Amino acid sequence: MRPFGEAMDLDVDFGAADRPGLVTTVLSQCAGQGDPAFWWGQPVGERTTALLQVVTLTVQSDALPLTARCVANGCGESFEFELPWRTLPAGAPDAGPLHVHLADALAAADPLVHFTVACRCPACGAPNEVDVDLETIALATLLARQRTLLHDVHMLASNYGWTEPEVLAVPPARRARYIALIEDGR
């Protein structure tokens, strides 16, 4: 697994309507197993787990900040909480086809497919079940990273005449310092 942020990652089309195809592309590029057929054959929870590993390596953060609105007793208060990446359950084991007879059986068999967080509203204290679409959050995080990379390449190429590979070869922390110097006008 590697962080999202190499030159080939700048070509990933996050606007594509085929979300499973987008996830497969990201995993094929960033994971040790680069064969798209391998990723197409994995259970959704395993794909989500791998995608979250890419995000964790990319953002170098142990927690995801989330916002929810209290749905209890008409409170409606907005509140924030953090979801630690490392505490998420693993995807479903590969046990072959899954035959589902009950509406919640899929969530029990693969908890990352329909993921919820139980938390209390800090305003009224009421318990809340917050639905969290981990795949959407992961893809949005990687899209933001891609936009930052494109901005960095543009700024440094425009100001220093560096090529895209030269910009991407500079470690992110140092790249950020160069960008800050440009933005400060120094």
Protein Blocks (a to p, Z undefined) as FASTA:
>chain_A
ZZehifklmmpcfkbfblmlmmmmmmmmmmmblcfklmmmpcfklmmmmmmmmmmmmnop
abdcdddddfehhlopacdddddfklpccddddebjaddfbfklmmmmmmmlmccddddd
fklopacdddddfklmmmmmmmmmmmmmmmmmmmmmmmnopafklmmmpcfklmmmmmmm
mmnoZZ
